[in-house]
Amino acid sequence: MNWQSKATALADLVTDPDSRWLAPVARVPRHELVPRWFDRDGSGQWALRDGPSAPEAWAAAAYADRSLVTRVGILHADDADPDDRPTGKPTSSATHPGLVVRMLRHGRLGAGLSLLDLGTGAGGLTAYACSRLGDRNVTSLDVDPYLVRAAGERLAAMGFQPKMITSDATAHVPGSYDRIVCTVALAPGPGLRPVLGALQAGGRLATTLARTSLIVTGWKHHNGDVVGRVERDTAGFMPTRSGDDYPPTLAELFALARDTEGESRSTGRYPVVDVANAWELRSMLEVTAPGIEVGYESSGRERTAYLVHPDGSWARASAEWIDPPQVHQSGPQKLWSVLERIRNRLNAEGALPLLGANVRITPDGVCHLSRGQWHTSMGA
């Protein structure tokens, strides 16, 4: 495979001509980090793709600015058989290079600074960082021992020898670092404490917050607070996990939401929306009512959205195309009403207060957001 020309084209696509990340992207043979991956087939199921057996497709996938799913549920693509059709959520991927570069930029890296890549995955960010900073300054951490081992071996074959660590970052992060850049989404609260503790005073954190698309950056002060802002940029990363897979979804509540008449029935004000892909709405929903899980179905012109919460609340909104939806809700929280209040604010003010908000993360992991008269806390 003539990967050098493809890597150069990718670097031209995802960086600027004067970017310090141009050369690292052009130098890294990304295909070697992702020999196998999962992709959706025609029926929407996960199907294995094997790079060496289809070199042209391998090159096209590896040097496109796209993410490649490398693990679904507990099944690694490296261990899968061609007939396997894994179910569940993706649990690891090779993040698309453009987003990797953006996160590295948010990290404000420089010569001689130590970096923790939190969320090794396939090793792409680690490879770019090693190429620019030198591998002695780079540590890569993941909860999955296989991912750490496989990425370490593939990076070594490229000539990179970063420190590789297997650890649950919500419980313990060994070492201390000038910069921590996360390609997993961190949940505010106790699980954030180990990451904050591993950041040196004067160091910088760049991460997203779980169930949001918010990129939070900040500098650590001597009192332990990380102070910064929500960047005017967005990203979607898988949340951290502590075990082999994510906890089960709220399947029983989703079943209720699909099949049950709600305690409260009404006509909604706004059309049905796929909340998961309306990133700013989804982010504000998590900030306002943390823990909500979302679902969406469409068939022809019929669209249905679901919201469920661990406290037993659920909501279903159904409509044809952009007609006002019929809304069913039950439980202590009226979840669709919460979403509609957010949409009211968006329509009335033209924007939500998230992007550009001030951030202060205290050592207990609580994330305080504020902008003008608006303020809230996550993870208390």
Secondary structure by P-SEA (a helix, b strand, c coil): ccaaaaaaaaaaacccccccaaaaaaaccccccccccccccccccbbbbbccccaaaaaaaaacccccccccccccccccccccccccccccccccaaaaaaaaaaacccccbbbbbccccccaaaaaaaaccccccbbbbbccaaaaaaaaaaaaaaccccccccccccccccccccbbbbcbbbbccccaaaaaaaccccbbbbbbcccccbbbbbbbccccbbbbcccccccccccccccccccccaaaaaaaaacccccbbbbbcccccccccaaaaaaaaaaaccbbbbbbbbcccbbbbbbbcccccbbbbbbccccccbbbbbcccaaaaaaaaaaaaaaaccccccccbbbbbccccbbbbbcccccccccc
